[in-house]
Amino acid sequence: MTMAIQAQNPAAESPPSTSGELIVEARGLTKSYGKGLAATHVLRGTNLAIRRGEFLAVMGPSGCGKSTLLHVVGLMDRADDGTLVIDGQDVTTASQAQRTRVRRDRMGFVFQRFNLLSTVSAADNLAISLRLHGRPADRAFIAQCLERVSVSHVAGRKSGQMSIGEQQRVAVARALAHKPELLLADEPTGSLDTHNADALLALFSQANAEGQTIVMITHSPAAAAVAHRTCRMSDGQIECGQPV
């Protein structure tokens, strides 16, 4: 039976009021690919402020800059200009080693293309991720993580032996396993049927209730309705989340 999910009222969520409440504060981010007349301007002075403990959905048409913004906030890519502060730490000009440490210690990712290691099993994908985050790779705990997203039956399978939906749920289990302060998810329900999408969103809501901040890119109004607040992007600009 599909889980019922209560949509929260965005109007009930006031915008960030003090910098001490923010886990992400981005000001004037720009990002282009290519040079000269061939340059594609993806982020155009983008501002974004995310409160600790918030569940934020980002919507917008393909090519508007959503994934690029997520990659910049997630320290997987650098902005050309602007300022980025994560959990009170200015990482705008941080070294690659410092960025990697912040990403490892504070963040979890659900990628649109899953990024599972194809040569090892689902359980080993979680074990490797836990070790990289300095956590014990306890097999009983890994089994619990897979059970939470209803894929315990694929624990011993490699990604090529799983369906697309199973791969997505394993990727979500891997992202949540080390309990990151900030979870960044790029279209996490895009490969799931309605039943599994509802179950995944319920899991995100539970993780958020337990204190995790979640930023979710989605094309689905139903998925966005579960979030506290919805931002809309268009042509590299975002319509909410600006510092006040």
PAVO-6151 format. One record per residue (C-alpha): x, y, z; residue in three letters. Coordinates in nm, 3 decimals, m for minus. Example, Ala and Ser with C-alpha at 12.3 -4.5 7.8 and 13.67 -1.06 7.14 Angstrom:
<pts>
- 1.230:m0.450:0.780:ALA
- 1.367:m0.106:0.714:SER
</pts>
This chain:
<pts>
- 0.000:0.000:0.000:MET
- 0.133:0.344:m0.093:THR
- 0.233:0.556:0.204:MET
- 0.020:0.865:0.263:ALA
- 0.229:1.178:0.292:ILE
- 0.109:1.505:0.436:GLN
- 0.226:1.807:0.237:ALA
- 0.345:2.088:0.459:GLN
- 0.234:2.444:0.398:ASN
- 0.520:2.653:0.253:PRO
- 0.353:2.969:0.382:ALA
- 0.400:2.844:0.737:ALA
- 0.777:2.853:0.691:GLU
- 0.929:3.198:0.736:SER
- 1.256:3.285:0.557:PRO
- 1.590:3.270:0.738:PRO
- 1.630:3.561:0.978:SER
- 1.979:3.527:1.126:THR
- 2.301:3.390:0.981:SER
- 2.346:3.168:1.287:GLY
- 2.048:2.957:1.175:GLU
- 2.188:2.888:0.831:LEU
- 2.364:2.571:0.722:ILE
- 2.406:2.704:0.365:VAL
- 2.448:3.066:0.260:GLU
- 2.534:3.138:m0.103:ALA
- 2.565:3.493:m0.233:ARG
- 2.608:3.602:m0.593:GLY
- 2.715:3.265:m0.733:LEU
- 2.807:3.263:m1.101:THR
- 2.910:2.967:m1.312:LYS
- 2.981:2.944:m1.684:SER
- 3.108:2.670:m1.911:TYR
- 3.311:2.752:m2.218:GLY
- 3.469:3.083:m2.313:LYS
- 3.389:3.395:m2.513:GLY
- 3.090:3.381:m2.745:LEU
- 3.064:3.006:m2.684:ALA
- 3.024:3.046:m2.309:ALA
- 2.711:2.908:m2.146:THR
- 2.613:3.105:m1.835:HIS
- 2.448:2.859:m1.596:VAL
- 2.438:3.046:m1.264:LEU
- 2.381:3.421:m1.282:ARG
- 2.436:3.582:m0.941:GLY
- 2.241:3.312:m0.759:THR
- 2.158:3.363:m0.389:ASN
- 2.044:3.081:m0.164:LEU
- 1.995:3.054:0.213:ALA
- 1.898:2.727:0.381:ILE
- 1.810:2.693:0.748:ARG
- 1.947:2.408:0.952:ARG
- 1.683:2.135:0.968:GLY
- 1.497:2.259:0.661:GLU
- 1.360:2.038:0.383:PHE
- 1.392:2.244:0.063:LEU
- 1.272:2.150:m0.286:ALA
- 1.419:2.319:m0.593:VAL
- 1.212:2.308:m0.912:MET
- 1.261:2.445:m1.262:GLY
- 1.291:2.343:m1.627:PRO
- 1.578:2.131:m1.754:SER
- 1.889:2.339:m1.815:GLY
- 1.796:2.616:m1.570:CYS
- 2.095:2.547:m1.341:GLY
- 1.946:2.326:m1.068:LYS
- 2.205:2.048:m1.084:SER
- 2.491:2.296:m1.123:THR
- 2.375:2.480:m0.811:LEU
- 2.357:2.150:m0.622:LEU
- 2.711:2.058:m0.732:HIS
- 2.846:2.398:m0.627:VAL
- 2.674:2.388:m0.288:VAL
- 2.794:2.028:m0.249:GLY
- 3.154:2.139:m0.315:LEU
- 3.185:1.909:m0.616:MET
- 3.234:2.211:m0.841:ASP
- 3.355:2.567:m0.784:ARG
- 3.163:2.880:m0.870:ALA
- 3.340:3.135:m1.090:ASP
- 3.241:3.413:m0.851:ASP
- 3.036:3.471:m0.537:GLY
- 3.055:3.355:m0.177:THR
- 2.963:3.017:m0.025:LEU
- 2.938:2.949:0.348:VAL
- 2.867:2.597:0.478:ILE
- 2.774:2.558:0.845:ASP
- 2.940:2.890:0.930:GLY
- 3.261:2.812:0.739:GLN
- 3.349:3.023:0.435:ASP
- 3.456:2.767:0.175:VAL
- 3.470:3.006:m0.121:THR
- 3.847:2.991:m0.153:THR
- 3.908:2.674:0.055:ALA
- 4.168:2.427:m0.069:SER
- 4.055:2.106:m0.235:GLN
- 4.155:1.912:0.078:ALA
- 3.944:2.142:0.297:GLN
- 3.646:2.114:0.061:ARG
- 3.678:1.735:0.057:THR
- 3.681:1.727:0.438:ARG
- 3.367:1.942:0.464:VAL
- 3.192:1.730:0.201:ARG
- 3.296:1.404:0.373:ARG
- 3.210:1.516:0.727:ASP
- 2.884:1.702:0.669:ARG
- 2.720:1.597:0.342:MET
- 2.545:1.309:0.172:GLY
- 2.452:1.288:m0.196:PHE
- 2.189:1.114:m0.407:VAL
- 2.301:1.155:m0.767:PHE
- 2.068:1.153:m1.066:GLN
- 2.276:0.873:m1.221:ARG
- 2.324:0.692:m0.888:PHE
- 2.709:0.669:m0.905:ASN
- 2.715:0.322:m0.753:LEU
- 3.041:0.130:m0.777:LEU
- 2.957:m0.126:m1.045:SER
- 3.221:m0.385:m0.947:THR
- 3.097:m0.447:m0.592:VAL
- 2.765:m0.545:m0.434:SER
- 2.501:m0.313:m0.295:ALA
- 2.610:m0.398:0.060:ALA
- 2.973:m0.328:m0.026:ASP
- 2.875:0.010:m0.178:ASN
- 2.742:0.105:0.165:LEU
- 3.040:m0.046:0.347:ALA
- 3.291:0.149:0.138:ILE
- 3.097:0.472:0.185:SER
- 3.077:0.423:0.562:LEU
- 3.452:0.363:0.585:ARG
- 3.523:0.674:0.379:LEU
- 3.314:0.870:0.628:HIS
- 3.502:0.722:0.922:GLY
- 3.212:0.500:1.032:ARG
- 3.223:0.127:1.110:PRO
- 3.094:m0.088:0.825:ALA
- 2.880:m0.311:1.044:ASP
- 2.699:m0.571:0.833:ARG
- 2.390:m0.576:1.053:ALA
- 2.363:m0.197:1.027:PHE
- 2.410:m0.212:0.647:ILE
- 2.130:m0.470:0.627:ALA
- 1.905:m0.234:0.826:GLN
- 1.987:0.055:0.588:CYS
- 1.892:m0.153:0.285:LEU
- 1.577:m0.277:0.458:GLU
- 1.467:0.084:0.523:ARG
- 1.443:0.140:0.146:VAL
- 1.304:m0.209:0.074:SER
- 1.605:m0.346:m0.114:VAL
- 1.746:m0.597:0.131:SER
- 1.699:m0.860:m0.142:HIS
- 1.973:m0.699:m0.357:VAL
- 2.240:m0.683:m0.085:ALA
- 2.465:m0.926:m0.271:GLY
- 2.397:m0.796:m0.624:ARG
- 2.607:m0.560:m0.834:LYS
- 2.441:m0.261:m1.000:SER
- 2.414:m0.440:m1.336:GLY
- 2.197:m0.703:m1.168:GLN
- 1.951:m0.449:m1.029:MET
- 1.662:m0.258:m1.181:SER
- 1.692:0.119:m1.217:ILE
- 1.459:0.167:m0.921:GLY
- 1.661:m0.072:m0.707:GLU
- 1.982:0.112:m0.793:GLN
- 1.821:0.442:m0.692:GLN
- 1.708:0.305:m0.356:ARG
- 2.053:0.160:m0.286:VAL
- 2.200:0.503:m0.367:ALA
- 1.961:0.662:m0.117:VAL
- 2.051:0.404:0.150:ALA
- 2.420:0.480:0.092:ARG
- 2.361:0.856:0.121:ALA
- 2.165:0.827:0.446:LEU
- 2.381:0.561:0.614:ALA
- 2.635:0.797:0.770:HIS
- 2.360:1.040:0.882:LYS
- 2.488:1.355:0.709:PRO
- 2.391:1.696:0.841:GLU
- 2.310:1.806:0.484:LEU
- 2.161:1.570:0.225:LEU
- 2.164:1.686:m0.138:LEU
- 1.938:1.485:m0.369:ALA
- 1.914:1.526:m0.748:ASP
- 1.579:1.392:m0.876:GLU
- 1.569:1.110:m0.618:PRO
- 1.222:0.990:m0.724:THR
- 1.281:1.022:m1.098:GLY
- 1.340:0.648:m1.151:SER
- 1.077:0.521:m0.908:LEU
- 0.715:0.418:m0.944:ASP
- 0.452:0.594:m0.735:THR
- 0.462:0.344:m0.449:HIS
- 0.839:0.352:m0.409:ASN
- 0.853:0.729:m0.463:ALA
- 0.604:0.780:m0.180:ASP
- 0.801:0.546:0.045:ALA
- 1.124:0.730:m0.033:LEU
- 0.972:1.070:0.038:LEU
- 0.838:0.938:0.368:ALA
- 1.191:0.823:0.450:LEU
- 1.328:1.169:0.366:PHE
- 1.063:1.327:0.587:SER
- 1.163:1.094:0.871:GLN
- 1.533:1.176:0.824:ALA
- 1.447:1.545:0.822:ASN
- 1.243:1.508:1.141:ALA
- 1.552:1.348:1.298:GLU
- 1.754:1.661:1.220:GLY
- 1.894:1.622:0.870:GLN
- 1.874:1.920:0.635:THR
- 1.759:1.813:0.289:ILE
- 1.785:1.991:m0.046:VAL
- 1.600:1.805:m0.319:MET
- 1.590:1.884:m0.689:ILE
- 1.268:1.759:m0.843:THR
- 1.036:1.799:m1.141:HIS
- 0.749:1.646:m0.941:SER
- 0.499:1.881:m0.774:PRO
- 0.391:1.590:m0.552:ALA
- 0.749:1.542:m0.430:ALA
- 0.798:1.916:m0.379:ALA
- 0.480:1.931:m0.171:ALA
- 0.647:1.719:0.098:VAL
- 0.920:1.980:0.149:ALA
- 0.892:2.273:0.390:HIS
- 0.962:2.524:0.113:ARG
- 0.988:2.524:m0.266:THR
- 1.231:2.737:m0.467:CYS
- 1.197:2.786:m0.842:ARG
- 1.489:2.832:m1.079:MET
- 1.488:2.991:m1.421:SER
- 1.787:3.089:m1.636:ASP
- 2.035:3.055:m1.350:GLY
- 1.834:3.262:m1.103:GLN
- 1.641:3.134:m0.803:ILE
- 1.325:3.285:m0.660:GLU
- 1.373:3.209:m0.292:CYS
- 1.626:3.143:m0.019:GLY
- 1.805:3.479:m0.041:GLN
- 1.966:3.603:0.282:PRO
- 1.766:3.868:0.466:VAL
</pts>
